[in-house]
Amino acid sequence: MKKKIKHLKLSTEKKKANVAFSKFIRMSNASHSGFLLCYSCPVGSQWNDGMDAGHGITGRNNAVLFMEEVVRPQCKQCNIFKKGNLAVFTRKLIGELGIKKYDKLVLLAHQTVKFTALDYKDIAEKYIEKLKELGE
């Protein structure tokens, strides 16, 4: 009898990748007690209570969607209601990366990358492994 090959659904695998990546960003920036500060304001919280993974370069076209270099923990106020609080986020990110690297990443963000369901599955597995290394 042949084994059934599981069909991967793009939206399901993308969601799994997003969940694992976001959790990794928040956990990897948290203290040993699980506390972290928003990257763009002084609000603090537990990594799993009111914090998001905010992108310092806009664009949900995949080129920078899972790029750790441009994603930091943000409170929901900054990430959602202030649309990333980019005035603060951008200055801090440029300070960390330097203007040349930041500009290269901005150019990259304008490129559309087409991920397959298998690509998203691989991304999810990568961040699930990283979470295990953090003790999750």
RASULPE-V7989 format. One record per pair of residues at least 24 apart in sequence whose C-alpha atoms are under 8 Angstrom apart, sorted by the first residue. I is the first residue (numbers start at 1). J is the second residue. D is the distance in Angstrom with one decimal. If there is no record, write none. Layout:
I_J_D / I_J_D
This chain:
8_117_5.9 / 8_118_7.1 / 9_117_6.1 / 10_116_6.6 / 10_117_4.3 / 10_120_7.7 / 11_117_7.7 / 13_117_5.7 / 13_118_7.6 / 13_120_5.3 / 13_121_5.4 / 13_124_7.7 / 14_117_7.0 / 14_120_5.2 / 14_121_7.4 / 16_120_7.7 / 16_121_7.5 / 16_124_5.9 / 17_120_5.6 / 17_121_6.6 / 17_123_5.6 / 17_124_4.0 / 17_125_7.8 / 17_127_7.7 / 18_66_8.0 / 18_124_7.4 / 19_124_7.9 / 20_124_5.7 / 20_127_5.5 / 20_128_6.0 / 20_131_8.0 / 21_66_7.0 / 21_123_8.0 / 21_124_7.0 / 21_127_5.7 / 22_52_6.9 / 22_53_5.1 / 23_48_7.9 / 23_53_7.8 / 23_131_7.9 / 24_127_6.5 / 24_128_8.0 / 24_130_7.1 / 24_131_5.9 / 25_53_6.2 / 25_68_7.4 / 25_71_7.2 / 25_72_6.5 / 25_73_6.6 / 26_51_7.3 / 26_52_7.1 / 26_53_6.4 / 26_72_7.4 / 26_73_5.5 / 27_131_7.9 / 27_134_7.8 / 28_134_7.2 / 29_72_8.0 / 29_73_7.3 / 36_73_7.8 / 37_73_7.3 / 37_74_7.5 / 38_73_5.6 / 38_74_4.3 / 38_75_5.3 / 39_72_6.2 / 39_73_5.8 / 39_74_5.5 / 39_89_6.9 / 40_74_6.8 / 40_78_7.0 / 40_85_6.6 / 40_88_5.6 / 40_89_5.4 / 41_78_7.5 / 43_75_6.9 / 44_75_7.8 / 50_75_6.0 / 50_76_6.1 / 51_75_4.5 / 51_76_6.0 / 52_76_6.2 / 52_79_7.0 / 53_79_8.0 / 54_79_5.7 / 54_84_6.4 / 55_84_7.0 / 56_84_7.1 / 56_86_6.6 / 56_89_5.9 / 56_90_6.1 / 56_93_7.1 / 57_90_7.7 / 57_105_7.9 / 57_106_6.6 / 57_109_7.2 / 58_109_7.4 / 59_109_6.3 / 59_110_7.3 / 61_109_7.4 / 61_110_7.7 / 61_111_7.3 / 61_112_5.2 / 61_113_6.4 / 62_109_7.8 / 62_112_6.4 / 62_113_5.4 / 62_114_7.2 / 62_115_7.7 / 63_108_6.3 / 63_109_5.3 / 63_110_7.5 / 63_111_6.1 / 63_112_6.0 / 63_113_5.4 / 64_105_7.7 / 64_108_7.3 / 64_109_5.6
